[in-house]
Amino acid sequence: MAEIVIVKDKAAAGALVADHIAELVRSNPETVLGLATGSTPLPVYEALRSRLEGVDLSRVRGFALDEYVGIDPAHPESYRSVITREVVEPLGLNPELIRTPDGTPEGIEHHGEEYDEAIRDAGGIDLQILGIGTDGHIGFNEPGSSFSSITRVKTLTEQTRRDNARFFDSIDDVPMHCITQGLGTILRARHIVLLAFGEGKAAAVAGAVEGPLSASLPGSAIQLHPHATIVVDEAAASQLTRSDYYRYAYDNKPEWQGI
Ligand code: PGA
């Protein structure tokens, strides 16, 4: 079973995950992180900033989950720009060690395979940070994605484009296609940490954690992973049926296990 950790708020989630990442990097300065964009992981990156004493992130390697196809990498909402602005610069990561999938239309049919190869060459992802979409997507693996998919081009759902329109002038400016790590790619990470906050994510979280394994809810792929940690606030946990047990299990967890 995935471990479900129900926390008070985003700040508590950020602190919990950032403590773990700091520890990971202390023990291996060349840790490979899977980096997520969107609003959800921001409390983690923010908390990590206050934990940099004695933690050198300059050799950490990172792979973003996804990128829009055809967006100018210099566009402020390209995930290359977002990762640079929200993660690389504030945390002092080496930009040369951080990759995003290549959304350039020329040769796009090969970019996915090349990306998965680069992840393999780096030794695989040690810790993958994930959010979840209101439609249940992880990365940009929209409903219907194969559990064994590799990094590839996907068409965004209308719902995702509506959700992301807040970053653009209008929904028409949200690209139609993306290149995303596949569910199979994500499942190869050694540890997955999925975060979700707010009522709007409650149905997707319940489906991913307690629903049947289904490509219709790509987040349910986490049930196949041997080490998945789901960190949610009360609102995002509100549709879970076994919250009492998750709290009980976490409260009684041997300390040496960490998350
Ligand atoms: P959000 O997006 O963190 O901005 O809510 C999550 C996702 O779409 O995976």
Residues whose N, C-alpha, C, O or C-beta is under 5 A from the ligand:
A	BS01	PGA	T37 G38 S39 T40 G131 I132 G133 H137 G139
